[in-house]
Amino acid sequence: MKTSSNDGGPAFPRPVSHSDEGGTHFGFTGMTLRDYFAGQALHGLLSGDEYRLVKQEADKRGLKRSTVLAPFSYDIADAMLAARQRKEDAK
C-alpha cells in the first residue's frame, strides 16, 4: 500500500485550554483525516454488498479478507483527500 503524502491533517483536534481553576488541558491532535476517512470507508465496505465481492476475491486469492479490505479502505480515503484537494484548488 502506498502511503499518501497528504494525510488531511488532524480529524478531531482538541486545542490547549485553561480552566477557571487555573488548570491546563493539553491539546491533542487526534487521528488524521486520512485514518478517519479509511475507517468510514471500511465501515461502508463491511455493511454493504461490496463485502461479499471482497470476500469472494480474498477467498479466490487465498488471502485474509483484512488483507484486501484495509488497503482498499485507504485507497478510498486517498481518493477522498484528492477530491477534497481539487475542490480547494478550484477556489
C-alpha positions, 0 to 999 in steps of 0.5 A: 500500500502506498502511503499518501503524502497528504494525510488531511491533517488532524480529524478531531483536534482538541486545542490547549485550554485553561480552566477557571481553576487555573488548570491546563488541558493539553491539546491533542491532535487526534487521528488524521483525516486520512485514518478517519476517512479509511475507517468510514470507508471500511465501515461502508465496505463491511455493511454493504454488498461490496463485502461479499465481492471482497470476500469472494476475491480474498477467498479466490486469492487465498488471502485474509479478507483484512488483507484486501479490505484495509488497503482498499479502505485507504485507497478510498480515503486517498481518493477522498483527500484528492477530491477534497484537494481539487475542490480547494484548488478550484477556489 
